[in-house]
Structures are given as structure tokens and as C-alpha cells.
Amino acid sequence: MKPRQGPPRRPAAWAPRDGHGTGQRVLARGDAFTAARDLSVNVTLDGTPVTLDGTTAARRRETVREGAHRRERPLFVQYLNPEILACYGRDAAGRDAEAALRQALDATRLAVLLTDSYLLFPSSYMFELPWFGVFLARLGPLVHEGLVRHTSTTPELPAYRERKAREYRDDRGNPYARAGPLRVDPDLAWYPRFGDPTAAGIAEMWKKAVTPDGDLSGLVRTLGRAWGRPYDQVAAVMAASPERLDGQAFVRRFVERTLPAPVPDQARGRLAQFVSAAYLRCYVRDLDTSLLTDLPLAPLSCGLDEAEAGLRGRMLSYRRLDLVLRWLRVDEFVHGGATWRELVLLRSRPEFGVITSTLYGSGSADAVRFAVVRAGTRLDPALTCGQAVSNVAAVAERLARAPA
């Protein structure tokens, strides 16, 4: 079926979460939640994303100070990716499915707070994760309002599925070759992905990495010792791997099949990590997104360095925000008591933006810590959205008054 493009424009019935928020409704316009949603909507001009002030996204990126944390960026949901989770020994589609789903739901609560835009996930998740439908159903209110979107080069899921089935041909248990229609929430919006195919971007980084001073030089030497071959010979063989893939997906198990001898067990992790890190760079660059990293289950950053050009201000630590939520005494509300609507209302407050911008951009965790101390005994455990907003405002006020 063809997914709808863009968010719906009808009144939204807010589904309860774990028994919370029963009977709540919000009109499509007229409250802070919808204002936040509407500000996140992108339009396109000849296929190029355009911002609300009429400039293209590319021009905006060029003019923004490098390294700034920008809440208007979407957040790319990499913490569900099965290949990335596999880098940390997690089988998201098998034995660790329950833990992966539990972490994904919790992480999404913080992810929602870290962007004034929407959450983006690749369309592949709908095929590769057996439990992904359950995950999306739990996010129903966000999906309904266009605040969670899937991204690919085409909105036509049957065509996408056919192409991916070819990329994963000869793979045991090819998730794209399973019979039966894919059930998709009609409210799930599609976001176009422009730029080169992901495999092309990974291939470019791969070829640079196998040079003597590249990121994979250590892996080349390890393989050279295991195979009894000189560096140049191994590097040449590895540099040809993208072509030998012949259109298959650029993932570890397929790359290994292009090599002339087995990869030692101790080297497989490095190979998988590099490919997944390159994958993340492609999506962050092409979609101009941030990432939620440093999660309880695993870092899920695949070794990406926050100081790397193009990544500054984009690597947002789960643990750092979680710590600040505890200082603010809103952690239990955020993790358990809040409905999705209330989380979006909380994030839309300018005071909350002051705190996260300080935490990830213009200041530090210490600056927030000092503001919490200055707030003194005014912070009681938040049980409602109003109490959470009050605590956040008390600390943000002290941050704003702090000397520069």
C-alpha cells in the first residue's frame, strides 16, 4: 500500500499509554502540541527540502555554526537497527527481541524530548523487525500526528520491498522475501531520502579506510597475518569488495563473502562496526539529523566520535539527559507517567529548550547542575505535566540569569 505523505489534518484521539491519559483528546489545532507539530512540517521545492523561512535545508546547514545543537533537527532512530544492535552482541529479531523493544519504547520517550521536529526511521525496520508493528502501535498518537516517519527513496512499499529483496538475495531468512502483505498504519507518514544510495556512501568510506593510514588499516594487517599475504594485496582485495557485492546490501556477512578467505572471529566485530558507523554517517549527513546514543543497553554509536566533523552537536547522550531529568525530579513522570501528548507539550516549552541547549550545546551538565542547586527546595517530584513544567521552568530561569 502507498503510505500517506505528511501529517494528518483531522482531530486526534489520544490513545492511553499503560492506562494513562484515558479519554484525552486534542484538536488538530489550538494547543502547544499541535503548534510544535506544525513547526516541524517540511515542504519541498523540486524535490529539495525547504525550511519555513523559504531557504533550502542545504543552505541552512551551511550557515549554522558547526557543532551547534539544533532542536529543529529530526532525530534518526538508530537504536532499533538490527545490524547496529548486533555490533553489541544483541539479536534484535531473536533472543533479545523483548529487551530491544523495551529499550526502544523507553528511549523514544527521551528522543521525543530532544527534538522539536520528528523521529525518522528507515523503512527497512518494518520488514526486518518482527515486533516493529507492536512498537509503532505503542507510538500511535505520535504516528497519527506525523511526529514519527519512515524514510526511503520511494513511498511505494511494494517497490521498496522488491528492491530490498534483491539486495538480501541468498540471505538465510531474507525478511523481504516473506509472503503476505505488509500492514501499515495509514497515518504513518513517509519522508523522502535524497542523496546517493547508502551503499555508495559506505563504499566510498570503505575504499579510503583500507589505505595504510585509513581507519581499517589495523583490520587489513590482521587479515594479512591471518591469510599470510602482504598489506597491499589484502588492501586491494578489500577495496574491490563494493563491486563484488554486485548490488547486495553493504552489511558484514555479505562483505565477508566477497573476501578470499575467512575473517578471524576477533576481526569480525571491527568490520561490522565500521560498516554500521559508515551507515550512520550517511543517514546523519543526508537527512541532517541527530542521534540518541549512550543508551543503557549499549552505546549504539558504533564508535562514532562526537568531535568528528559533521557530528558535533548531533550525538545526544541518553544517560546525560536521564541524569538531568533526575535532578529536575521529573524522571519518573517522563519514563512512566507521561502520555505522548504530555511529552510533546513538555518539549515545546522554551524553558525545556534552554536546558537541553545548555546540556548539549552552549554549556555543560555542570551549568545545569548549578542551576538546580540554585533552585533549592522548589523542586518536588513531578506527578503531572504541570508539575514537570514548573520544575523545568524554575531551573531554566536560573540558567537564563546565570552570568555568561
C-alpha positions in Angstrom: 0.0 0.0 0.0 1.1 3.6 -0.5 1.7 5.4 2.7 0.3 8.9 3.2 2.8 11.7 2.8 2.8 14.3 5.6 0.9 14.5 8.9 -2.9 14.2 9.0 -5.1 17.3 9.4 -8.0 15.9 11.4 -8.7 15.9 15.2 -6.5 13.3 17.0 -7.9 10.9 19.6 -5.1 10.3 22.1 -4.7 6.7 23.0 -3.9 5.9 26.6 -0.4 4.6 27.4 -0.3 1.8 30.0 -3.5 3.1 31.5 -2.6 6.8 31.5 -4.5 9.5 29.7 -7.7 7.7 29.1 -10.3 9.8 27.3 -7.9 12.6 26.4 -8.4 14.3 23.1 -6.6 17.2 21.4 -7.9 19.2 18.4 -5.7 19.3 15.3 -5.0 23.0 16.0 -5.1 25.2 19.0 -2.7 23.8 21.6 1.1 23.7 22.1 1.3 20.1 21.0 -0.1 20.9 17.6 2.0 24.1 17.3 5.1 22.0 17.9 4.0 19.5 15.3 3.1 22.2 12.7 6.5 23.9 13.2 8.2 20.6 12.3 6.5 20.2 8.9 8.9 20.4 5.9 7.9 21.3 2.4 9.9 20.6 -0.8 10.9 22.6 -3.8 11.7 20.5 -6.8 12.5 17.6 -4.5 14.7 19.7 -2.2 13.6 20.1 1.5 12.7 23.8 2.2 12.5 25.3 5.7 9.8 27.6 6.9 11.7 30.7 6.0 12.0 29.6 2.4 15.6 28.6 2.4 16.7 25.1 1.4 17.9 22.7 4.0 21.3 22.7 2.4 21.7 26.4 2.7 20.6 26.3 6.3 23.2 23.7 7.1 25.9 25.9 5.6 25.0 28.9 7.6 24.6 27.2 11.0 27.6 27.3 13.3 29.4 24.0 13.2 28.9 22.0 16.3 25.7 23.7 17.5 23.0 21.6 19.0 19.8 22.4 17.0 16.5 21.2 18.3 14.9 21.7 14.9 16.8 18.8 13.5 14.9 15.5 13.2 16.3 12.6 15.3 17.3 9.4 13.4 16.2 6.3 15.3 19.2 4.1 15.0 18.6 2.3 18.4 16.3 -0.2 16.7 18.6 -1.1 13.9 19.3 -4.9 13.9 22.8 -4.6 12.4 23.8 -1.9 14.9 22.4 -3.9 17.8 24.3 -6.9 16.5 27.6 -4.9 16.9 26.9 -5.0 20.6 26.0 -8.7 20.7 22.2 -8.2 20.6 19.9 -10.2 18.5 17.0 -7.7 18.0 15.0 -10.1 15.8 15.5 -13.2 18.0 16.6 -13.9 21.6 16.9 -10.2 22.6 13.7 -9.0 20.9 11.9 -8.3 24.2 14.8 -6.3 25.7 15.2 -4.4 22.4 11.5 -3.5 22.3 11.5 -2.4 25.9 14.6 -0.2 25.4 13.2 1.2 22.2 10.0 2.3 23.9 11.9 3.9 26.8 14.5 5.6 24.5 11.8 7.0 22.4 10.4 8.9 25.4 13.7 10.7 25.7 14.2 11.0 21.9 10.8 12.9 21.7 12.2 15.4 24.2 15.4 16.1 22.2 13.8 17.4 19.0 11.2 19.9 18.1 10.9 18.1 14.8 10.1 14.4 14.3 11.6 11.0 14.6 12.8 9.3 11.5 13.4 5.6 10.9 14.4 3.7 7.8 11.6 1.8 6.1 13.6 -1.4 6.4 12.6 -1.7 10.1 9.1 -2.6 9.1 10.4 -5.7 7.4 13.5 -6.6 9.4 12.0 -6.5 13.0 9.1 -8.9 13.6 7.9 -6.8 16.6 8.1 -3.4 14.9 4.3 -3.3 14.4 3.9 -3.6 18.2 6.4 -0.7 18.7 4.6 1.6 16.2 1.2 0.7 17.8 2.5 1.9 21.2 3.6 5.1 19.5 0.1 5.6 17.9 -0.5 9.2 18.9 2.9 10.3 17.6 2.4 8.4 14.3 -1.1 9.9 14.0 0.3 13.5 14.2 3.2 12.9 11.8 5.9 13.0 14.6 7.2 9.6 13.6 8.0 9.0 10.0 9.7 6.3 7.9 12.2 7.3 5.2 13.4 5.7 2.0 13.9 6.7 -1.6 10.3 5.7 -2.5 7.0 5.9 -0.8 5.8 2.7 -2.6 6.5 0.0 -0.1 5.9 -2.9 -2.6 8.6 -1.5 -4.9 10.8 -0.9 -1.9 10.3 -4.4 -0.7 11.1 -5.8 -4.1 14.4 -3.9 -4.3 15.5 -4.8 -0.9 14.6 -8.5 -1.6 17.2 -8.4 -4.3 19.8 -6.7 -2.0 19.3 -9.5 0.5 19.2 -12.4 -2.0 20.8 -15.6 -0.9 20.4 -14.5 2.7 19.1 -17.1 5.1 15.7 -15.9 6.2 15.5 -13.0 3.8 13.0 -10.7 5.6 11.9 -9.1 2.4 11.0 -12.4 0.7 8.3 -13.4 3.2 4.9 -13.8 1.7 1.9 -11.8 2.6 1.0 -8.1 2.6 2.6 -5.6 5.0 0.2 -4.0 7.3 0.9 -0.3 7.7 -0.9 2.3 9.7 -2.4 4.7 7.2 -1.3 7.6 9.4 2.4 6.7 9.1 4.0 9.5 7.1 6.8 9.0 4.6 9.8 11.3 4.4 11.9 11.3 1.2 15.5 10.4 1.4 17.6 12.3 -1.2 21.3 11.8 -2.0 23.3 8.8 -3.1 22.3 5.3 -2.1 23.6 4.3 1.3 25.7 1.5 -0.2 27.5 4.1 -2.4 28.3 6.2 0.6 29.6 3.3 2.6 31.7 2.1 -0.4 33.4 5.5 -0.7 34.4 5.4 3.0 35.4 1.8 2.8 37.9 2.4 0.0 39.5 5.3 1.9 39.7 3.3 5.1 41.8 0.4 3.7 44.7 2.7 2.8 47.8 2.5 5.1 46.6 5.5 7.1 42.9 4.7 7.0 40.5 3.6 9.7 40.7 0.0 8.6 44.4 -0.3 8.3 44.6 -2.3 11.5 42.0 -4.7 10.1 43.9 -5.1 6.9 47.0 -6.0 8.9 45.1 -8.5 10.9 43.7 -10.2 7.8 47.2 -10.1 6.2 48.6 -12.0 9.2 45.8 -14.5 9.1 46.0 -15.1 5.4 49.7 -14.8 5.0 49.5 -12.0 2.5 51.2 -8.6 2.3 49.3 -5.4 3.2 49.0 -4.1 -0.4 47.5 -7.3 -1.6 44.9 -7.6 1.2 44.0 -3.9 0.8 43.5 -4.3 -2.9 41.2 -7.3 -2.4 39.2 -5.4 0.3 39.0 -2.3 -1.9 37.2 -4.4 -4.6 34.6 -5.7 -2.1 32.0 -3.0 -3.0 32.0 -4.1 -6.6 32.0 -7.7 -5.7 28.8 -7.2 -3.7 27.1 -6.8 -7.0 24.1 -4.9 -5.6 23.8 -6.8 -2.3 23.4 -4.9 0.9 26.6 -3.5 2.4 26.5 -5.5 5.6 29.2 -7.6 7.3 28.0 -11.0 6.3 27.8 -10.1 2.6 31.1 -8.3 2.7 32.8 -11.4 4.2 31.6 -13.4 1.2 33.5 -11.1 -1.1 36.8 -11.9 0.6 39.1 -14.8 -0.5 39.5 -16.4 3.0 37.6 -16.4 6.3 37.7 -13.4 8.6 39.1 -14.3 12.0 36.5 -14.0 14.8 38.4 -11.2 16.6 38.2 -9.1 13.4 34.5 -9.5 12.6 33.5 -7.1 15.2 35.7 -4.3 13.8 34.4 -5.0 10.3 30.8 -4.8 11.4 31.4 -1.7 13.5 33.0 0.2 10.6 30.1 -0.6 8.2 27.5 0.4 10.7 29.3 3.6 11.6 29.5 4.5 7.9 25.8 3.7 7.5 25.1 6.2 10.3 27.3 8.9 8.8 25.3 8.6 5.5 21.9 9.0 7.2 23.0 11.8 9.5 24.5 13.7 6.6 21.7 13.1 4.1 18.8 13.7 6.4 20.6 16.4 8.6 19.6 14.5 11.8 20.8 13.9 15.4 21.3 10.6 17.1 20.4 9.4 20.6 23.4 7.4 21.9 24.8 6.1 25.2 21.7 4.0 26.0 21.5 1.6 29.0 21.6 -1.5 26.7 24.6 -0.3 24.7 26.1 2.9 23.4 24.8 2.2 19.8 27.1 4.8 18.3 29.4 2.2 16.6 32.4 4.2 17.7 31.4 7.5 16.1 33.3 10.4 17.7 31.3 13.4 18.8 34.3 15.6 17.9 34.3 14.4 14.3 33.4 17.0 11.7 29.8 16.7 10.7 28.8 15.0 14.0 29.3 17.9 16.5 26.1 18.7 18.3 24.4 15.6 16.9 25.4 12.9 19.3 22.9 13.2 22.2 23.6 11.1 25.2 20.6 9.3 26.7 22.4 9.0 30.1 23.2 12.7 30.2 19.6 13.7 29.7 18.4 11.0 32.1 20.7 12.3 34.8 19.3 15.8 34.4 15.8 14.6 34.5 16.6 13.1 37.9 18.0 16.4 39.0 14.8 18.1 37.9 12.8 15.4 39.6 10.8 14.7 36.5 12.4 11.4 35.6 9.6 9.1 36.9 7.0 11.2 35.1 8.9 11.1 31.8 9.7 7.4 31.9 6.4 6.2 33.1 3.6 8.6 33.9 3.5 10.9 30.9 1.4 10.4 27.9 3.0 11.1 24.5 0.9 14.2 24.3 2.3 15.4 27.6 5.9 14.7 26.5 5.4 16.8 23.4 3.8 19.6 25.4 6.8 19.5 27.8 9.4 19.6 25.0 7.6 22.5 23.3 8.2 24.8 26.3 11.0 27.2 25.7 12.3 26.5 29.2 12.9 22.9 28.3 14.8 24.0 25.1 17.0 26.2 27.3 18.0 23.2 29.4 18.8 20.9 26.5 20.6 23.5 24.5 22.8 24.2 27.6 23.3 20.5 28.2 24.3 19.6 24.6 25.5 22.8 23.1 26.2 26.1 24.7 27.0 24.9 28.2 27.6 21.8 30.1 26.0 19.4 32.6 27.6 21.4 35.4 25.8 24.5 34.4 22.5 22.7 34.7 23.7 21.2 38.0 24.4 24.6 39.5 21.0 25.9 38.3 19.3 23.0 40.0 21.2 23.8 43.2 20.2 27.5 43.0 16.6 26.4 42.5 16.9 25.0 46.1 13.8 23.3 47.6 11.4 24.5 44.9 11.7 21.1 43.1 9.2 18.5 44.2 8.8 15.1 42.5 6.6 15.8 39.4 3.5 13.6 39.1 1.7 15.7 36.5 2.7 17.6 33.4 2.1 20.9 35.1 4.4 20.0 37.9 7.1 18.9 35.4 6.8 22.2 33.6 7.1 24.1 36.9 10.3 22.3 37.8 11.8 22.8 34.4 10.9 26.5 34.4 12.4 27.0 37.8 15.8 25.6 36.6 15.7 27.3 33.2 15.1 30.7 34.9 18.3 30.3 36.9 20.2 29.2 33.8 19.0 32.3 31.9 20.1 34.5 34.8 23.5 32.9 35.2 26.5 35.0 34.1 27.8 34.2 30.7 
